[in-house]
Amino acid sequence: MRKGIADGQRAGRRTFLKLGGTAAAGLAGQAALGPLAADAPQTAPAQAMPVRNLGRTGYQVGIFSLGGQAALEHAHNEEVAVPIVERALDLGVNYLDTSSIYGGPERWSERYIGTVMKRRRAQTFLASKTKERSRDGSLRMIEQSLKLLQTDHLDLWQLHDIGLIADVDAVFAKGGAMEALIEAQEQKMVRYLGVTGHFRPDALMEAIRRHPFDTILMALNAADPHHYSFQEQLLGLAVEHRMGIIGMKVPGRSRLLASWTPPPLEQQRHSWEGAVIATQPGPLTMREALYYSLSHPVSTVIIGCDSIAQLEENVQLAREFTPLSERQMASLTARAEPVARQALFFRFVSRG
């Protein structure tokens, strides 16, 4: 057995055992899943999506939530994006995640969601983010977010993409973004505060130690144990702090999926993903990728969708979810090892 695979399996087992009690509590009442197979017959799905506590907020969030990227970040895509948001709410999705940077300077994601929020705001927990590191810049971001989302408040406002200790120092410095988050909360522009990241675990751990954030949005997929693992320490710290834990990058922008075809190499070299070149499809089905993340003590996972059909597939998988065993988790981690770098491309982008 290759060392990388063996290390990944051991990391997966350590995480599973360390968090098993908490995960079991969060997943109470759900039966263990048998060996995974793409063509295995399914039992009749539950009529409603399972829900979990969003940490200390007490909000009962569906285990699948809609992310604000994919179709929702493309310019002039209202005819596709808005129906996806509408259908998500129809299907019982009750958490929407977006950001002030999704869709470029025009902030298309917030615009599309706002089109729906002006009529259906009460049906969802609405989250957005600021990537600005200063107080003043962040206050400008929240003012525009509220306008585009057509609401008078956010349920959750998050520090976007905390990747390095330098980011933590910047937001907590005098005149930093934390002043804006606290001020917005005091003025009831936002209800709860969160932190997000996908690059390195140590920066997020430091942020959690400096402020009692209500939630954390973290990258969590089957490749995680192989490089800069968030499961190893960060996840346990978030559980200890009773945070609402939201998983993202579940299929690694499809790079973990057997159904994915790598783009031409020249296209990849000119993308924001930098030097991580994907040369092969992944080994997993969407069901396996999703169930791996949901078998951890997370409140929900966010996934961006390109179509209503994709959304409906993900919701159905969430409705049918039962947690994986330790053996199944270790197997998926080992299978993900050959494509771990491409599935975790966001941990290898230059942050200079």
C-alpha positions as CSV (number, residue, x, y, z in Angstrom):
1,M,0.0,0.0,0.0
2,R,1.3,3.4,-0.9
3,K,2.3,5.6,2.1
4,G,-0.1,8.4,1.0
5,I,-3.1,6.1,1.0
6,A,-2.1,4.5,4.3
7,D,-1.7,7.9,6.0
8,G,-5.0,9.0,4.6
9,Q,-6.8,5.9,5.9
10,R,-5.3,6.4,9.3
11,A,-6.2,10.1,9.4
12,G,-9.8,9.2,8.4
13,R,-10.0,6.6,11.2
14,R,-8.6,9.0,13.8
15,T,-11.1,11.7,12.8
16,F,-14.0,9.2,12.7
17,L,-13.1,7.8,16.1
18,K,-12.5,11.1,17.7
19,L,-15.7,12.7,16.5
20,G,-17.8,9.5,16.5
21,G,-19.7,10.3,19.6
22,T,-20.7,13.8,18.5
23,A,-21.5,12.6,15.0
24,A,-23.6,9.8,16.3
25,A,-25.6,12.2,18.4
26,G,-26.1,14.5,15.5
27,L,-27.2,11.6,13.3
28,A,-29.4,9.8,15.9
29,G,-32.2,7.8,14.5
30,Q,-30.5,7.1,11.1
31,A,-29.5,3.5,10.3
32,A,-26.0,2.5,9.1
33,L,-25.5,2.3,5.3
34,G,-24.4,-0.9,3.7
35,P,-21.6,-1.2,1.1
36,L,-21.8,1.6,-1.4
37,A,-22.7,0.8,-5.0
38,A,-23.8,3.2,-7.7
39,D,-26.4,0.8,-8.9
40,A,-27.6,-0.5,-5.5
41,P,-31.4,-0.5,-5.1
42,Q,-32.7,2.4,-3.0
43,T,-35.3,2.2,-0.2
44,A,-38.3,4.5,-0.4
45,P,-37.0,8.1,0.3
46,A,-38.3,10.1,3.2
47,Q,-40.8,12.8,2.3
48,A,-38.9,15.5,4.0
49,M,-35.2,16.3,4.1
50,P,-33.5,15.5,7.4
51,V,-32.5,18.5,9.5
52,R,-29.8,19.2,12.1
53,N,-29.1,22.0,14.5
54,L,-27.1,24.9,13.1
55,G,-24.9,25.0,16.2
56,R,-25.8,27.4,18.9
57,T,-28.2,29.3,16.7
58,G,-30.8,26.6,17.3
59,Y,-32.0,26.8,13.7
60,Q,-33.1,23.5,12.2
61,V,-31.3,23.4,8.8
62,G,-31.8,20.9,6.1
63,I,-28.7,18.8,5.5
64,F,-28.4,19.9,1.9
65,S,-28.2,23.7,1.2
66,L,-27.8,25.7,-1.9
67,G,-24.5,27.4,-2.7
68,G,-24.4,30.7,-4.6
69,Q,-21.9,29.7,-7.2
70,A,-22.2,27.5,-10.4
71,A,-25.2,28.8,-12.4
72,L,-25.8,31.5,-9.8
73,E,-22.5,33.3,-10.4
74,H,-22.7,33.5,-14.2
75,A,-23.5,36.9,-15.8
76,H,-26.9,37.5,-17.4
77,N,-28.0,34.0,-16.4
78,E,-31.3,35.0,-14.7
79,E,-33.4,32.5,-16.7
80,V,-31.4,29.6,-15.3
81,A,-30.3,30.9,-11.9
82,V,-33.6,32.3,-10.5
83,P,-35.6,29.1,-11.2
84,I,-32.9,27.1,-9.4
85,V,-33.4,29.3,-6.3
86,E,-37.2,29.0,-6.5
87,R,-37.1,25.3,-6.9
88,A,-34.7,24.9,-4.0
89,L,-37.2,26.6,-1.7
90,D,-40.0,24.5,-3.2
91,L,-38.1,21.3,-2.3
92,G,-37.6,22.4,1.3
93,V,-34.0,23.8,1.1
94,N,-34.0,26.3,3.9
95,Y,-30.4,27.7,3.8
96,L,-29.0,29.8,1.0
97,D,-25.3,30.8,0.9
98,T,-23.8,33.6,-1.3
99,S,-21.1,36.2,-1.2
100,S,-20.3,39.8,-2.2
101,I,-17.7,38.4,-4.7
102,Y,-19.8,35.7,-6.4
103,G,-20.4,36.8,-9.9
104,G,-17.7,39.5,-10.1
105,P,-18.2,43.2,-9.5
106,E,-21.8,43.0,-10.6
107,R,-22.4,40.5,-7.8
108,W,-24.7,38.4,-9.9
109,S,-25.3,35.7,-7.2
110,E,-26.7,38.2,-4.8
111,R,-28.8,39.7,-7.5
112,Y,-30.4,36.4,-8.5
113,I,-31.1,35.4,-5.0
114,G,-32.5,38.8,-4.2
115,T,-35.0,38.4,-7.0
116,V,-36.5,35.5,-5.1
117,M,-36.0,37.0,-1.6
118,K,-38.2,40.0,-2.3
119,R,-41.1,37.5,-2.3
120,R,-39.9,34.5,-0.2
121,R,-37.5,35.9,2.4
122,A,-39.2,34.2,5.3
123,Q,-38.6,30.7,3.9
124,T,-34.8,30.6,4.3
125,F,-31.8,31.3,6.4
126,L,-29.8,33.7,4.3
127,A,-26.0,33.9,4.5
128,S,-23.5,36.2,2.7
129,K,-19.9,37.2,3.2
130,T,-17.4,40.0,3.0
131,K,-13.9,39.4,1.7
132,E,-12.9,42.9,2.7
133,R,-10.4,43.0,5.5
134,S,-11.2,46.5,6.8
135,R,-14.1,47.9,8.8
136,D,-15.1,50.5,6.2
137,G,-14.8,48.2,3.2
138,S,-16.9,45.5,4.9
139,L,-19.6,48.0,5.9
140,R,-19.8,49.0,2.2
141,M,-20.1,45.4,1.3
142,I,-23.0,44.7,3.8
143,E,-24.9,47.8,2.6
144,Q,-24.8,46.6,-1.0
145,S,-25.5,43.0,0.0
146,L,-28.7,44.0,1.7
147,K,-29.8,46.1,-1.3
148,L,-29.1,43.4,-3.9
149,L,-30.6,40.6,-1.7
150,Q,-33.7,42.8,-1.2
151,T,-33.8,42.3,2.5
152,D,-33.3,44.4,5.7
153,H,-31.1,41.8,7.4
154,L,-28.9,38.8,6.9
155,D,-29.3,35.7,9.1
156,L,-25.5,35.1,8.8
157,W,-22.7,37.4,7.8
158,Q,-19.3,35.7,7.3
159,L,-15.6,36.6,7.0
160,H,-14.8,35.2,3.5
161,D,-11.8,33.0,2.8
162,I,-9.6,33.2,5.9
163,G,-6.6,31.3,4.7
164,L,-3.5,32.7,6.4
165,I,-2.7,34.0,9.9
166,A,-2.1,37.3,8.1
167,D,-5.8,37.3,7.2
168,V,-6.7,36.8,10.9
169,D,-4.4,39.5,12.0
170,A,-5.9,41.9,9.4
171,V,-9.5,41.4,10.3
172,F,-8.9,41.6,14.1
173,A,-6.6,44.7,13.8
174,K,-7.9,48.1,14.8
175,G,-10.1,49.2,11.9
176,G,-10.4,45.6,10.7
177,A,-13.4,43.8,9.4
178,M,-14.4,42.3,12.8
179,E,-15.4,45.8,13.9
180,A,-17.8,45.9,11.0
181,L,-19.2,42.4,11.8
182,I,-19.8,43.3,15.4
183,E,-21.3,46.7,14.6
184,A,-23.7,45.1,12.0
185,Q,-24.8,42.6,14.6
186,E,-25.4,45.2,17.2
187,Q,-27.5,47.2,14.7
188,K,-29.4,44.1,13.8
189,M,-28.4,44.2,10.2
190,V,-27.2,40.6,10.8
191,R,-28.2,38.0,13.3
192,Y,-25.2,35.7,13.5
193,L,-21.5,35.9,12.6
194,G,-19.4,33.3,10.9
195,V,-15.9,32.6,9.4
196,T,-15.1,30.6,6.2
197,G,-12.0,29.1,4.6
198,H,-10.6,26.3,2.5
199,F,-6.9,26.9,2.4
200,R,-5.2,26.0,5.7
201,P,-6.7,24.9,9.0
202,D,-4.4,26.8,11.3
203,A,-5.7,30.2,10.3
204,L,-9.3,29.2,10.9
205,M,-8.5,27.7,14.2
206,E,-6.8,30.9,15.3
207,A,-9.9,32.9,14.2
208,I,-12.2,30.6,16.3
209,R,-9.9,31.2,19.3
210,R,-10.1,35.0,19.0
211,H,-13.9,35.3,18.6
212,P,-17.0,33.1,19.5
213,F,-18.2,32.8,15.9
214,D,-21.6,31.2,15.5
215,T,-20.7,29.2,12.4
216,I,-17.8,28.0,10.3
217,L,-17.9,27.2,6.6
218,M,-15.1,24.8,5.8
219,A,-14.0,22.6,2.9
220,L,-14.7,19.0,3.6
221,N,-14.5,16.1,1.2
222,A,-13.1,12.6,0.8
223,A,-9.6,13.9,-0.3
224,D,-9.2,16.1,2.8
225,P,-7.1,13.7,4.9
226,H,-4.4,13.7,2.3
227,H,-3.3,17.3,2.3
228,Y,-3.6,20.0,5.1
229,S,-6.5,18.1,6.7
230,F,-9.4,20.1,8.1
231,Q,-10.9,17.0,9.7
232,E,-7.8,16.3,11.8
233,Q,-8.1,19.3,14.2
234,L,-10.3,22.1,12.9
235,L,-13.4,20.0,12.8
236,G,-13.0,18.9,16.4
237,L,-12.4,22.4,17.6
238,A,-15.5,23.6,15.9
239,V,-17.5,20.8,17.5
240,E,-16.0,21.7,20.9
241,H,-17.1,25.3,20.4
242,R,-20.6,24.2,19.5
243,M,-20.5,26.0,16.2
244,G,-22.8,25.5,13.2
245,I,-20.6,23.6,10.8
246,I,-21.2,24.0,7.1
247,G,-19.3,21.8,4.7
248,M,-18.3,22.9,1.2
249,K,-16.2,21.7,-1.8
250,V,-18.0,18.4,-1.3
251,P,-17.2,17.0,-4.8
252,G,-14.1,19.3,-5.2
253,R,-15.7,21.3,-8.0
254,S,-16.6,17.9,-9.6
255,R,-12.9,16.8,-9.6
256,L,-13.7,13.9,-7.3
257,L,-16.5,12.6,-9.5
258,A,-16.2,9.8,-12.1
259,S,-18.7,11.7,-14.3
260,W,-16.3,14.7,-14.6
261,T,-14.2,15.3,-17.7
262,P,-11.1,17.4,-17.2
263,P,-11.0,20.6,-19.3
264,P,-8.3,21.1,-21.9
265,L,-4.9,21.7,-20.3
266,E,-4.5,25.1,-21.9
267,Q,-7.8,26.2,-20.4
268,Q,-6.7,24.9,-17.0
269,R,-3.4,26.8,-17.1
270,H,-5.2,30.1,-17.6
271,S,-7.8,29.5,-14.9
272,W,-7.7,30.9,-11.3
273,E,-6.9,27.4,-10.1
274,G,-3.3,28.0,-10.8
275,A,-0.8,25.2,-11.1
276,V,-3.0,22.3,-10.1
277,I,-3.7,20.5,-13.3
278,A,-6.4,17.8,-13.4
279,T,-5.6,14.9,-15.7
280,Q,-8.2,12.4,-14.9
281,P,-11.8,12.0,-13.7
282,G,-12.3,11.2,-10.0
283,P,-13.3,7.8,-8.5
284,L,-16.6,8.7,-6.7
285,T,-20.2,9.0,-7.4
286,M,-22.0,12.1,-6.2
287,R,-23.8,9.9,-3.7
288,E,-20.5,8.8,-2.2
289,A,-19.0,12.3,-2.2
290,L,-22.1,13.8,-0.5
291,Y,-22.5,11.0,2.1
292,Y,-18.9,11.2,3.0
293,S,-19.2,14.8,4.0
294,L,-22.6,14.3,5.7
295,S,-21.2,11.5,7.8
296,H,-19.2,14.0,9.7
297,P,-20.6,16.2,12.5
298,V,-21.7,19.0,10.1
299,S,-25.0,20.9,10.3
300,T,-25.4,21.0,6.5
301,V,-23.4,21.2,3.2
302,I,-23.7,23.8,0.5
303,I,-23.4,22.8,-3.1
304,G,-23.8,25.1,-6.2
305,C,-26.0,23.7,-9.0
306,D,-25.9,24.3,-12.7
307,S,-29.5,23.1,-13.4
308,I,-32.8,22.2,-11.7
309,A,-32.1,18.5,-12.5
310,Q,-28.8,18.7,-10.7
311,L,-30.5,20.4,-7.7
312,E,-33.3,17.8,-7.6
313,E,-30.7,14.9,-7.7
314,N,-28.8,16.4,-4.7
315,V,-32.0,17.0,-2.7
316,Q,-33.1,13.4,-3.3
317,L,-29.7,12.1,-2.2
318,A,-30.0,14.2,1.0
319,R,-33.5,12.8,1.6
320,E,-32.2,9.2,1.3
321,F,-29.1,9.8,3.4
322,T,-27.9,7.4,6.1
323,P,-24.4,7.7,7.6
324,L,-21.4,5.7,6.5
325,S,-19.5,3.3,8.6
326,E,-15.8,3.8,9.6
327,R,-14.9,1.2,7.1
328,Q,-16.7,3.0,4.3
329,M,-15.2,6.3,5.2
330,A,-11.7,4.9,5.1
331,S,-12.4,3.2,1.7
332,L,-13.6,6.5,0.2
333,T,-10.5,8.3,1.5
334,A,-8.2,5.7,0.0
335,R,-10.0,5.8,-3.3
336,A,-9.7,9.6,-3.4
337,E,-5.9,9.6,-2.9
338,P,-4.8,9.4,-6.6
339,V,-6.8,12.6,-7.3
340,A,-6.4,14.3,-4.0
341,R,-4.3,17.2,-5.2
342,Q,-6.7,18.0,-8.1
343,A,-9.7,17.6,-5.8
344,L,-8.1,20.0,-3.2
345,F,-6.8,22.4,-5.8
346,F,-7.9,25.3,-3.5
347,R,-5.3,24.3,-1.0
348,F,-2.5,24.8,-3.5
349,V,-3.3,28.1,-5.1
350,S,-0.6,30.8,-4.5
351,R,-1.6,33.2,-1.7
352,G,1.2,35.7,-2.3
